[in-house]
């Protein structure tokens, strides 16, 4: 039975509809963030006296148990689990009983998914920024190692002016620095909790979205509930920033490919980072 089936007849939704709307195959990556959001929601329900301390403890323990099952690959998904959120709630109810059935009180799938999605993107953006900073540090180290070494600077693949190798490497470093700035800037804008916005207009229950936002590590909570659950511009913004980062990384990769040719001969790649040809034994491909 689906989470929303109570409104409909006993026959339930058509198999074709369930197959079309199912997202379990790809939204499992949100599992940890969904559990984090659910734990914060449970603590909020306890503060609002909707859950007793005993009930809250039982549900929180069940959520921890489900997290362990997911980490160990032991959580068995049921045919009715249209997404990872449904699977988690079903399993929590199996473990916690009637207390687990109260997990979704005062919450819609709309604000639940939006919260998990923002938590996921927040974390991933930070990991990407850290990886780019590592690459920047490597470029800076290589620039220092280069000393006074120089090479031809090219325009239109024609030799134009001599440049220091360090100058050339740091050009990539500056481009990556802007990418990091854009990543962190986008992360700042998405660091807003939607939890408590409900389906679109909040809830009549005495919940406190601000305390839940702080519990989850968000900088703030939503100002407009409809905007909170309907907006996905933060995803588009992050995707644009990552696409631009990809362009800058592609430029570095293109130069490595070009500089490793016999015609240029500016660098040699280690065999461990090269491939060969199935027909031409003399080739070493970057």
N, C-alpha and C positions, 0 to 999 in steps of 0.2 A: 504493500500500500504506500502511495506517495504521501509526502507531507501535507499536500493541499487537497487530497482526494475527498475529505469529509463533505465538501460542498456538492459532490457529484453522485451519480447513481452507483449501484453496487457493482456494475460491470467494470467500472474503472476506465482509465484512458486506453485508447487503442495501442497495440504494440508498435505500430508505425510512429505514433506520436512520441512514445517513450524513447524509441531509438533515435528519433530526430532531435529531441531535446536533451538527451543524455550528454553529460560532459565529463563523466568520471575518468575517461581515458586520458584526459589532459589536465584536469584541475586537481589531480592528486598532489601536485606540487604546492598547493595552498593548504595542505592538511595541517602543518605545524602552525601556520598563522591563524587558521580557523580555530584550532584548539586554544591558542593564546587569546583570541577574541572571546571565545566562549567562557574561558576562565575569568576574564575581566567582567564579562556580563553576569556570571554567577555571583561574583563578589558584589556587583552593583545590586543584584536582586536581594542579596542578604542585607546590604545597607538599607535598602528600601523596605525591609521586613516582609518581602514577598516569599523569600526562602528563610527557613529557620537556620540557625548556625549548624545544626546537625544535618539538615538536608544539603546545605551548601558544601559541607565537608564531604558528604557522600558523592555528590556530583563532581567535585574537584578531583577526588580520588579516582573516580571513573574516567575522567578526562585524562589524567596521568596514565592510567592503565591503557587507554586507547592509543595514546602517544607512544607508549612502549611497544604495543602491538604493531603500529605502523612502522616504527624504527626497525623492528625485527622481521618485517614482512609477514606477520602472522594475522593481520586483520583480513577477515574473509568478507568480500563485498557480496551483497545480496542482489538478486535480479531487480528489486525495486529501488536500489540506490541510484538515483538519477545523477547524483553528483557526490563529491567527497563530503560535502556538508551534511547531506542526508545520511550517508554511511556512518559518519561520526555520531550524529544524534541518535540514530537507531542503536548503535552499539552502546552508547552511554546509557540509554534507557534499558537495554538488556542487563547491564551491570548494576545500575543504580535503582532500577524499578520506578516506582511512582515519583520519586524525587527527580530522576533523570528526565521524566516526561515534562517537567516544569522548565527544562533548560531553555526552551524557545519562548518562554513568557516575555511579553513586552518587546519582542524582537521580530523583525521581518527578514526574510531571505535577502531583501534588498540591502538593508544596512549591514547585515552579516557578511555578505559577499564583498561589498564595497570596502568594509573594514579589513578583511583578510587580504584583499587585493592590494590595498594601500600598504599594509604591513609588508607584504611580499616585495612590492616594488621599492619601498624604502630600503629594505635590506640589500636587494640586488644592486640598486644604484650605488650604494656605498661600497659594495664589493668590487664593482666595475671601476669606481673611482680609485680605489686602493691599487688595483692592478695597473691602471694607467700611471699612477704615481710611481709604482715600481719600475715601469718602463722609462719614465722620465729620469729616475735616478740612474738607470743603466746608461741612458744616453749621456747624462752629465759625466758619469765615470769615464765613458769612452772618449768624451770630448777632452777631459783632463789628460787622459793617456795620450791623446793625439799630439799634444804639445804644439810645436810650430809646423807640423806637417800640413802641406797644402796640396791641392789638386785642382784640376780645371773645373770651373763653373760653367754649366751649359745652359743655353737657351735654344729651343728647337733642336736639341741634340747636337748642336754645334758649339765648339769651344768658344766661350765668351770672355770670362775674366778668371784669374786665379783667385781662389778662396781658401781660407783655412778649413781643414777638415772639421775642426771643432765648431767653427761658425755654421757649417752645413748641418752637423748633427744637432746643434742647439736650435736650428730653425724648426726641426721636428718637435723638440722639447717645448718650444713656445706654443706651437699649435695644440699640443696635448694639454698644456696648462689651461688653455681656454676651454678645452673639452671638460676638464675637471671642474672648472668654474661653472660651466653650464649644467653639468650633472648635479652638483651640489645646490645650484640655484633652483633647478627643477625639483630636487628632493625637498627643499624648504617649502615650496608651494604645495606639495602633495602631503605634507606632514600634518594633516588635519583629520581627526577622527570622525567618521560618519555614524558610529554606533550610538543608537538612541534616536536616529531619524526615522526609524520604522520603515513602513512601506513607502511613505512620502511625507507624512505629516505628524511624525512622532507618535507618542502613546499617551493614554490618559493615566497610566501608572506613574507613581512618584519616583521615576528614575532620574539619575543625575549624570547626564552625558559628559559633563566636564571632569568629574572624578574618574569615570571610566577611561576617558581620553588620557589622563595623566597616568593611570594604572598601566595603560598599554604603551606608554612612552611617546605619545603624540605631543606635539608642541601646543596644539589647541584642539577644540572641538568645532563642529560645523556651526555656521551662523544661520544657514537656511536649510531646512530639512529636505526640501525638494531638490535643491541643488546638490546636496550631499549624496543622495542615492541615484541621481540621474546623470551625474557628470562622470565622464571618463577622459577629459582633456589632459589629465596628468599622464595618462598612458601615451597619448599621441605626442605629448611634449618630450617625454623620455625617449620614445622611439626615434623622434627626430634627432635628438642629441646623440643617441647611439649611432644613428646612420651617419651623422657628420663625423663622429669618432671613427667609424669604419672607413670613411674616405681618407682620413689622415693616416690610419694604419695601412691602408692600401697603398698610399704613396711610399711609405717606408718599405713595404714588401716589393713594390715595383722597382725601387732603387736597388734593393738587395739582388733581385733577379738580374737587373741590368749590369750592376757592378761586378757580378760573379761571372759574366761572360768573358771569353778569351779576348774579345775585342776591347773591353774596358779593363778587365783584370785588376780592379781596385781592391777586391777582397776574395778570400777563399772560404767557402763554407766547410765545416767539419763534415766528414762522411756520415756521422750520426744524424745530420740534419739535411741530407741530400737523398735524392732518388736517382735511379738509372733508367736506361732504355731497354725495352724488351728486344730490340733489334740492333742497336748501335752501341757496342761496348765502350766506346771512347767517351760517351756522354756522362756528365754529372749534372743532374738537374737540381736547382735550388727548390 
